[in-house]
């Protein structure tokens, strides 16, 4: 009678250790998410970048999502070539973290009339 009891005790102890490891993993994941850059979304819909103009703080990640069935790109205008996405199909994302201040005009290489701009300013409100 005493042997099965010890076995049960050892098993429940093992379970407690596993639960602690899982909790530590969740805590590590959420703290790394909290420390990561905040994200601002730009939609690509009906052959337009929406919003067409945004202002973000340095360190902000901008994430473009294509909602059109037509492929689009996010490509820097001029010589900078900061932004250079591949062709994005429906529901594809493209992300870029803006580290320094500046004005980043971009367009779609497939439809050059699609233009937009990201302003990066130290005073800009942090995204939630
Ligand atoms: Cu396009």
Backbone and ligand atoms as CSV (ligand in chain L), in Angstrom:
chain,resi,resn,atom,element,x,y,z
A,1,UNK,N,N,0.830,-1.212,0.000
A,1,UNK,CA,C,0.000,0.000,0.000
A,1,UNK,C,C,0.860,1.256,0.000
A,2,UNK,N,N,2.046,1.131,0.645
A,2,UNK,CA,C,2.856,2.354,0.728
A,2,UNK,C,C,3.598,2.631,-0.579
A,3,UNK,N,N,3.915,1.562,-1.331
A,3,UNK,CA,C,4.654,1.762,-2.584
A,3,UNK,C,C,3.852,2.566,-3.610
A,4,UNK,N,N,2.577,2.210,-3.895
A,4,UNK,CA,C,1.806,2.995,-4.860
A,4,UNK,C,C,1.630,4.450,-4.415
A,5,UNK,N,N,1.573,4.628,-3.089
A,5,UNK,CA,C,1.390,5.991,-2.579
A,5,UNK,C,C,2.614,6.867,-2.920
A,6,UNK,N,N,3.833,6.273,-2.725
A,6,UNK,CA,C,5.055,7.021,-3.056
A,6,UNK,C,C,5.083,7.356,-4.554
A,7,UNK,N,N,4.649,6.382,-5.352
A,7,UNK,CA,C,4.657,6.567,-6.805
A,7,UNK,C,C,3.747,7.741,-7.188
A,8,UNK,N,N,2.563,7.775,-6.542
A,8,UNK,CA,C,1.612,8.850,-6.814
A,8,UNK,C,C,2.208,10.213,-6.442
A,9,UNK,N,N,2.892,10.234,-5.300
A,9,UNK,CA,C,3.501,11.485,-4.842
A,9,UNK,C,C,4.551,11.972,-5.853
A,10,UNK,N,N,5.371,11.019,-6.338
A,10,UNK,CA,C,6.424,11.382,-7.290
A,10,UNK,C,C,5.794,11.924,-8.585
A,11,UNK,N,N,4.729,11.286,-9.020
A,11,UNK,CA,C,4.085,11.737,-10.259
A,11,UNK,C,C,3.523,13.140,-10.129
A,12,UNK,N,N,2.846,13.399,-9.008
A,12,UNK,CA,C,2.256,14.734,-8.889
A,12,UNK,C,C,3.356,15.794,-8.777
A,13,UNK,N,N,4.484,15.400,-8.154
A,13,UNK,CA,C,5.606,16.339,-8.078
A,13,UNK,C,C,6.132,16.650,-9.470
A,14,UNK,N,N,6.191,15.644,-10.307
A,14,UNK,CA,C,6.658,15.806,-11.684
A,14,UNK,C,C,5.743,16.769,-12.436
A,15,UNK,N,N,4.440,16.603,-12.202
A,15,UNK,CA,C,3.468,17.465,-12.880
A,15,UNK,C,C,3.657,18.927,-12.500
A,16,UNK,N,N,3.959,19.150,-11.209
A,16,UNK,CA,C,4.166,20.523,-10.736
A,16,UNK,C,C,5.373,21.148,-11.446
A,17,UNK,N,N,6.435,20.366,-11.614
A,17,UNK,CA,C,7.633,20.878,-12.301
A,17,UNK,C,C,7.294,21.240,-13.742
A,18,UNK,N,N,6.562,20.362,-14.409
A,18,UNK,CA,C,6.193,20.645,-15.799
A,18,UNK,C,C,5.363,21.922,-15.905
A,19,UNK,N,N,4.418,22.088,-14.969
A,19,UNK,CA,C,3.581,23.278,-14.992
A,19,UNK,C,C,4.429,24.529,-14.802
A,20,UNK,N,N,5.442,24.448,-13.945
A,20,UNK,CA,C,6.304,25.611,-13.720
A,20,UNK,C,C,7.088,25.965,-14.974
A,21,UNK,N,N,7.566,24.946,-15.675
A,21,UNK,CA,C,8.309,25.198,-16.917
A,21,UNK,C,C,7.396,25.877,-17.936
A,22,UNK,N,N,6.160,25.387,-18.044
A,22,UNK,CA,C,5.218,25.983,-18.995
A,22,UNK,C,C,4.946,27.440,-18.644
A,23,UNK,N,N,4.762,27.719,-17.361
A,23,UNK,CA,C,4.502,29.102,-16.943
A,23,UNK,C,C,5.702,29.993,-17.240
A,24,UNK,N,N,6.912,29.478,-17.014
A,24,UNK,CA,C,8.110,30.261,-17.286
A,24,UNK,C,C,8.209,30.572,-18.776
A,25,UNK,N,N,7.847,29.595,-19.615
A,25,UNK,CA,C,7.900,29.802,-21.059
A,25,UNK,C,C,6.918,30.887,-21.481
A,26,UNK,N,N,5.713,30.855,-20.901
A,26,UNK,CA,C,4.710,31.868,-21.228
A,26,UNK,C,C,5.182,33.236,-20.768
A,27,UNK,N,N,5.772,33.297,-19.577
A,27,UNK,CA,C,6.259,34.574,-19.051
A,27,UNK,C,C,7.375,35.121,-19.934
A,28,UNK,N,N,8.285,34.253,-20.376
A,28,UNK,CA,C,9.387,34.697,-21.233
A,28,UNK,C,C,8.850,35.203,-22.565
A,29,UNK,N,N,7.849,34.512,-23.095
A,29,UNK,CA,C,7.269,34.902,-24.382
A,29,UNK,C,C,6.575,36.248,-24.263
A,30,UNK,N,N,5.775,36.441,-23.211
A,30,UNK,CA,C,5.054,37.705,-23.122
A,30,UNK,C,C,5.992,38.868,-22.848
A,31,UNK,N,N,7.096,38.630,-22.104
A,31,UNK,CA,C,8.000,39.753,-21.864
A,31,UNK,C,C,8.759,40.097,-23.138
A,32,UNK,N,N,9.075,39.101,-23.981
A,32,UNK,CA,C,9.764,39.426,-25.229
A,32,UNK,C,C,8.813,40.152,-26.187
A,33,UNK,N,N,7.530,39.801,-26.145
A,33,UNK,CA,C,6.552,40.507,-26.974
A,33,UNK,C,C,6.413,41.943,-26.508
A,34,UNK,N,N,6.368,42.138,-25.197
A,34,UNK,CA,C,6.205,43.483,-24.649
A,34,UNK,C,C,7.405,44.356,-24.993
A,35,UNK,N,N,8.606,43.737,-25.048
A,35,UNK,CA,C,9.812,44.509,-25.309
A,35,UNK,C,C,9.982,44.793,-26.802
A,36,UNK,N,N,9.278,44.070,-27.658
A,36,UNK,CA,C,9.425,44.244,-29.096
A,36,UNK,C,C,8.817,45.552,-29.564
A,37,UNK,N,N,9.073,45.903,-30.821
A,37,UNK,CA,C,8.535,47.162,-31.335
A,37,UNK,C,C,7.012,47.128,-31.429
A,38,UNK,N,N,6.399,48.301,-31.247
A,38,UNK,CA,C,4.954,48.373,-31.442
A,38,UNK,C,C,4.678,48.381,-32.939
A,39,UNK,N,N,3.474,47.996,-33.304
A,39,UNK,CA,C,3.152,47.784,-34.714
A,39,UNK,C,C,2.020,48.690,-35.164
A,40,UNK,N,N,2.190,49.287,-36.330
A,40,UNK,CA,C,1.137,50.066,-36.973
A,40,UNK,C,C,0.781,49.363,-38.274
A,41,UNK,N,N,-0.499,49.180,-38.517
A,41,UNK,CA,C,-0.944,48.483,-39.715
A,41,UNK,C,C,-1.307,49.437,-40.840
A,42,UNK,N,N,-0.896,49.082,-42.046
A,42,UNK,CA,C,-1.345,49.779,-43.251
A,42,UNK,C,C,-1.995,48.729,-44.149
A,43,UNK,N,N,-3.210,49.008,-44.566
A,43,UNK,CA,C,-3.905,48.080,-45.446
A,43,UNK,C,C,-3.646,48.447,-46.901
A,44,UNK,N,N,-3.580,47.432,-47.736
A,44,UNK,CA,C,-3.536,47.658,-49.181
A,44,UNK,C,C,-4.861,47.125,-49.697
A,45,UNK,N,N,-5.725,48.042,-50.153
A,45,UNK,CA,C,-7.073,47.647,-50.537
A,45,UNK,C,C,-7.564,48.528,-51.668
A,46,UNK,N,N,-8.225,47.912,-52.636
A,46,UNK,CA,C,-8.780,48.628,-53.790
A,46,UNK,C,C,-7.729,49.545,-54.422
A,47,UNK,N,N,-6.537,48.997,-54.610
A,47,UNK,CA,C,-5.453,49.701,-55.292
A,47,UNK,C,C,-5.045,50.981,-54.564
A,48,UNK,N,N,-5.011,50.926,-53.236
A,48,UNK,CA,C,-4.560,52.086,-52.460
A,48,UNK,C,C,-3.946,51.615,-51.144
A,49,UNK,N,N,-2.999,52.410,-50.636
A,49,UNK,CA,C,-2.450,52.197,-49.293
A,49,UNK,C,C,-3.314,52.990,-48.317
A,50,UNK,N,N,-3.806,52.320,-47.279
A,50,UNK,CA,C,-4.732,52.959,-46.333
A,50,UNK,C,C,-4.255,52.735,-44.903
A,51,UNK,N,N,-3.920,53.796,-44.133
A,51,UNK,CA,C,-3.904,55.183,-44.591
A,51,UNK,C,C,-2.717,55.475,-45.508
A,52,UNK,N,N,-2.914,56.491,-46.329
A,52,UNK,CA,C,-1.907,56.871,-47.318
A,52,UNK,C,C,-0.717,57.561,-46.659
A,53,UNK,N,N,-0.951,58.154,-45.507
A,53,UNK,CA,C,0.108,58.897,-44.826
A,53,UNK,C,C,0.040,58.586,-43.338
A,54,UNK,N,N,1.163,58.139,-42.760
A,54,UNK,CA,C,1.197,57.891,-41.313
A,54,UNK,C,C,2.447,58.527,-40.723
A,55,UNK,N,N,2.374,58.861,-39.433
A,55,UNK,CA,C,3.531,59.370,-38.704
A,55,UNK,C,C,3.745,58.478,-37.489
A,56,UNK,N,N,4.938,57.928,-37.371
A,56,UNK,CA,C,5.230,56.984,-36.284
A,56,UNK,C,C,6.529,57.380,-35.590
A,57,UNK,N,N,6.714,56.850,-34.391
A,57,UNK,CA,C,7.956,57.098,-33.641
A,57,UNK,C,C,9.035,56.128,-34.124
A,58,UNK,N,N,10.330,56.520,-33.988
A,58,UNK,CA,C,11.399,55.585,-34.337
A,58,UNK,C,C,11.242,54.287,-33.548
A,59,UNK,N,N,11.558,53.175,-34.163
A,59,UNK,CA,C,11.416,51.874,-33.515
A,59,UNK,C,C,10.067,51.223,-33.763
A,60,UNK,N,N,9.209,51.894,-34.524
A,60,UNK,CA,C,7.884,51.321,-34.810
A,60,UNK,C,C,7.961,50.364,-35.992
A,61,UNK,N,N,7.267,49.247,-35.839
A,61,UNK,CA,C,7.141,48.312,-36.957
A,61,UNK,C,C,5.876,48.659,-37.739
A,62,UNK,N,N,6.012,48.807,-39.039
A,62,UNK,CA,C,4.833,49.010,-39.886
A,62,UNK,C,C,4.578,47.701,-40.628
A,63,UNK,N,N,3.331,47.288,-40.614
A,63,UNK,CA,C,2.962,46.014,-41.244
A,63,UNK,C,C,1.901,46.262,-42.309
A,64,UNK,N,N,2.264,45.986,-43.552
A,64,UNK,CA,C,1.328,46.127,-44.673
A,64,UNK,C,C,0.660,44.777,-44.934
A,65,UNK,N,N,-0.629,44.819,-45.213
A,65,UNK,CA,C,-1.371,43.608,-45.563
A,65,UNK,C,C,-2.135,43.851,-46.848
A,66,UNK,N,N,-1.942,42.962,-47.813
A,66,UNK,CA,C,-2.647,43.113,-49.090
A,66,UNK,C,C,-4.025,42.443,-49.023
A,67,UNK,N,N,-5.060,43.240,-49.196
A,67,UNK,CA,C,-6.429,42.709,-49.197
A,67,UNK,C,C,-6.980,42.539,-50.611
A,68,UNK,N,N,-6.174,42.881,-51.601
A,68,UNK,CA,C,-6.618,42.740,-52.991
A,68,UNK,C,C,-6.181,41.383,-53.548
A,69,UNK,N,N,-6.915,40.908,-54.534
A,69,UNK,CA,C,-6.501,39.674,-55.205
A,69,UNK,C,C,-5.393,39.956,-56.213
A,70,UNK,N,N,-5.179,41.237,-56.491
A,70,UNK,CA,C,-4.109,41.656,-57.395
A,70,UNK,C,C,-2.819,41.810,-56.588
A,71,UNK,N,N,-1.678,41.360,-57.111
A,71,UNK,CA,C,-0.436,41.548,-56.370
A,71,UNK,C,C,-0.004,43.007,-56.303
A,72,UNK,N,N,0.576,43.384,-55.179
A,72,UNK,CA,C,1.107,44.735,-54.977
A,72,UNK,C,C,2.478,44.623,-54.317
A,73,UNK,N,N,3.237,45.707,-54.390
A,73,UNK,CA,C,4.516,45.766,-53.667
A,73,UNK,C,C,4.546,47.023,-52.806
A,74,UNK,N,N,5.442,47.012,-51.832
A,74,UNK,CA,C,5.765,48.192,-51.032
A,74,UNK,C,C,7.220,48.501,-51.359
A,75,UNK,N,N,7.432,49.567,-52.138
A,75,UNK,CA,C,8.759,49.840,-52.686
A,75,UNK,C,C,9.105,51.312,-52.506
A,76,UNK,N,N,10.282,51.598,-51.956
A,76,UNK,CA,C,10.694,52.983,-51.744
A,76,UNK,C,C,10.784,53.744,-53.049
A,77,UNK,N,N,10.377,55.006,-53.003
A,77,UNK,CA,C,10.586,55.885,-54.144
A,77,UNK,C,C,11.976,56.490,-54.022
A,78,UNK,N,N,12.566,56.849,-55.169
A,78,UNK,CA,C,13.885,57.457,-55.153
A,78,UNK,C,C,14.968,56.421,-54.958
A,79,UNK,N,N,16.138,56.902,-54.545
A,79,UNK,CA,C,17.314,56.037,-54.526
A,79,UNK,C,C,17.494,55.262,-53.220
A,80,UNK,N,N,16.698,55.571,-52.211
A,80,UNK,CA,C,16.966,54.989,-50.886
A,80,UNK,C,C,16.772,53.476,-50.850
A,81,UNK,N,N,15.711,52.987,-51.451
A,81,UNK,CA,C,15.406,51.545,-51.473
A,81,UNK,C,C,15.351,50.947,-50.064
A,82,UNK,N,N,14.865,51.732,-49.116
A,82,UNK,CA,C,14.681,51.220,-47.752
A,82,UNK,C,C,13.634,50.117,-47.769
A,83,UNK,N,N,12.537,50.400,-48.470
A,83,UNK,CA,C,11.437,49.435,-48.544
A,83,UNK,C,C,11.523,48.710,-49.871
A,84,UNK,N,N,11.510,47.389,-49.814
A,84,UNK,CA,C,11.607,46.610,-51.043
A,84,UNK,C,C,10.939,45.258,-50.822
A,85,UNK,N,N,9.614,45.268,-50.866
A,85,UNK,CA,C,8.889,44.017,-50.622
A,85,UNK,C,C,8.867,43.179,-51.891
A,86,UNK,N,N,8.685,41.888,-51.734
A,86,UNK,CA,C,8.384,41.081,-52.919
A,86,UNK,C,C,6.948,41.358,-53.352
A,87,UNK,N,N,6.507,40.802,-54.470
A,87,UNK,CA,C,5.111,40.892,-54.865
A,87,UNK,C,C,4.263,40.211,-53.808
A,88,UNK,N,N,3.241,40.936,-53.338
A,88,UNK,CA,C,2.416,40.407,-52.251
A,88,UNK,C,C,1.083,39.937,-52.811
A,89,UNK,N,N,0.754,38.682,-52.549
A,89,UNK,CA,C,-0.544,38.155,-52.964
A,89,UNK,C,C,-1.595,38.469,-51.894
A,90,UNK,N,N,-2.814,38.039,-52.151
A,90,UNK,CA,C,-3.914,38.262,-51.202
A,90,UNK,C,C,-3.528,37.766,-49.812
A,91,UNK,N,N,-3.728,38.641,-48.814
A,91,UNK,CA,C,-3.485,38.333,-47.391
A,91,UNK,C,C,-2.006,38.229,-47.023
A,92,UNK,N,N,-1.103,38.519,-47.948
A,92,UNK,CA,C,0.321,38.529,-47.602
A,92,UNK,C,C,0.634,39.766,-46.765
A,93,UNK,N,N,1.643,39.616,-45.903
A,93,UNK,CA,C,2.105,40.735,-45.066
A,93,UNK,C,C,3.520,41.123,-45.476
A,94,UNK,N,N,3.847,42.384,-45.267
A,94,UNK,CA,C,5.228,42.834,-45.369
A,94,UNK,C,C,5.473,43.752,-44.178
A,95,UNK,N,N,6.582,43.543,-43.474
A,95,UNK,CA,C,6.854,44.324,-42.262
A,95,UNK,C,C,8.196,45.024,-42.382
A,96,UNK,N,N,8.280,46.209,-41.777
A,96,UNK,CA,C,9.549,46.925,-41.727
A,96,UNK,C,C,9.588,47.729,-40.435
A,97,UNK,N,N,10.716,47.689,-39.733
A,97,UNK,CA,C,10.886,48.479,-38.508
A,97,UNK,C,C,11.692,49.728,-38.857
A,98,UNK,N,N,11.070,50.897,-38.672
A,98,UNK,CA,C,11.729,52.169,-38.969
A,98,UNK,C,C,12.539,52.604,-37.749
A,99,UNK,N,N,13.859,52.671,-37.898
A,99,UNK,CA,C,14.704,52.986,-36.739
A,99,UNK,C,C,15.046,54.476,-36.663
A,100,UNK,N,N,15.261,55.113,-37.801
A,100,UNK,CA,C,15.668,56.516,-37.779
A,100,UNK,C,C,14.583,57.440,-38.308
A,101,UNK,N,N,14.692,58.729,-37.947
A,101,UNK,CA,C,13.717,59.711,-38.419
A,101,UNK,C,C,13.855,59.919,-39.928
A,102,UNK,N,N,12.764,60.334,-40.550
A,102,UNK,CA,C,12.817,60.634,-41.974
A,102,UNK,C,C,11.440,60.545,-42.598
A,103,UNK,N,N,11.395,60.818,-43.900
A,103,UNK,CA,C,10.166,60.705,-44.682
A,103,UNK,C,C,10.398,59.610,-45.712
A,104,UNK,N,N,9.586,58.583,-45.651
A,104,UNK,CA,C,9.811,57.413,-46.493
A,104,UNK,C,C,8.647,57.252,-47.472
A,105,UNK,N,N,8.815,57.842,-48.658
A,105,UNK,CA,C,7.791,57.738,-49.700
A,105,UNK,C,C,7.936,56.393,-50.385
A,106,UNK,N,N,6.807,55.775,-50.686
A,106,UNK,CA,C,6.857,54.474,-51.351
A,106,UNK,C,C,5.701,54.344,-52.330
A,107,UNK,N,N,5.796,53.323,-53.168
A,107,UNK,CA,C,4.767,53.090,-54.174
A,107,UNK,C,C,4.711,51.601,-54.488
A,108,UNK,N,N,3.792,51.240,-55.366
A,108,UNK,CA,C,3.686,49.854,-55.820
A,108,UNK,C,C,4.286,49.783,-57.215
A,109,UNK,N,N,5.254,48.896,-57.411
A,109,UNK,CA,C,5.920,48.837,-58.718
A,109,UNK,C,C,4.982,48.318,-59.810
A,110,UNK,N,N,3.955,47.555,-59.422
A,110,UNK,CA,C,3.005,47.040,-60.409
A,110,UNK,C,C,2.018,48.133,-60.834
A,111,UNK,N,N,1.680,49.017,-59.890
A,111,UNK,CA,C,0.723,50.098,-60.150
A,111,UNK,C,C,1.326,51.395,-59.615
A,112,UNK,N,N,2.205,52.032,-60.393
A,112,UNK,CA,C,2.976,53.177,-59.871
A,112,UNK,C,C,2.127,54.360,-59.396
A,113,UNK,N,N,0.836,54.368,-59.766
A,113,UNK,CA,C,-0.009,55.450,-59.253
A,113,UNK,C,C,-0.370,55.233,-57.783
A,114,UNK,N,N,-0.097,54.054,-57.272
A,114,UNK,CA,C,-0.332,53.793,-55.841
A,114,UNK,C,C,0.862,54.323,-55.056
A,115,UNK,N,N,0.669,55.459,-54.375
A,115,UNK,CA,C,1.767,56.055,-53.615
A,115,UNK,C,C,1.320,56.325,-52.181
A,116,UNK,N,N,2.279,56.392,-51.278
A,116,UNK,CA,C,1.995,56.676,-49.871
A,116,UNK,C,C,3.295,57.073,-49.190
A,117,UNK,N,N,3.204,57.445,-47.907
A,117,UNK,CA,C,4.413,57.898,-47.212
A,117,UNK,C,C,4.338,57.576,-45.722
A,118,UNK,N,N,5.499,57.236,-45.175
A,118,UNK,CA,C,5.641,57.050,-43.721
A,118,UNK,C,C,6.573,58.147,-43.224
A,119,UNK,N,N,6.092,58.945,-42.264
A,119,UNK,CA,C,6.944,59.929,-41.591
A,119,UNK,C,C,7.396,59.315,-40.273
A,120,UNK,N,N,8.688,59.367,-39.996
A,120,UNK,CA,C,9.190,58.869,-38.712
A,120,UNK,C,C,9.728,60.067,-37.935
A,121,UNK,N,N,9.093,60.321,-36.788
A,121,UNK,CA,C,9.413,61.503,-35.978
A,121,UNK,C,C,9.522,61.106,-34.520
A,122,UNK,N,N,10.554,61.639,-33.854
A,122,UNK,CA,C,10.752,61.306,-32.441
A,122,UNK,C,C,9.551,61.700,-31.586
A,123,UNK,N,N,8.872,62.755,-31.931
A,123,UNK,CA,C,7.752,63.199,-31.106
A,123,UNK,C,C,6.448,62.441,-31.345
A,124,UNK,N,N,6.435,61.540,-32.335
A,124,UNK,CA,C,5.185,60.877,-32.676
A,124,UNK,C,C,4.722,59.989,-31.535
A,125,UNK,N,N,3.410,59.905,-31.374
A,125,UNK,CA,C,2.837,59.059,-30.331
A,125,UNK,C,C,3.194,57.610,-30.586
A,126,UNK,N,N,3.520,56.890,-29.514
A,126,UNK,CA,C,3.806,55.457,-29.644
A,126,UNK,C,C,2.523,54.727,-29.984
A,127,UNK,N,N,2.644,53.765,-30.877
A,127,UNK,CA,C,1.474,52.940,-31.197
A,127,UNK,C,C,1.142,52.067,-29.986
A,128,UNK,N,N,-0.118,51.719,-29.801
A,128,UNK,CA,C,-0.505,50.893,-28.658
A,128,UNK,C,C,0.130,49.499,-28.723
L,1,CU,CU,CU,-0.181,47.441,-56.855
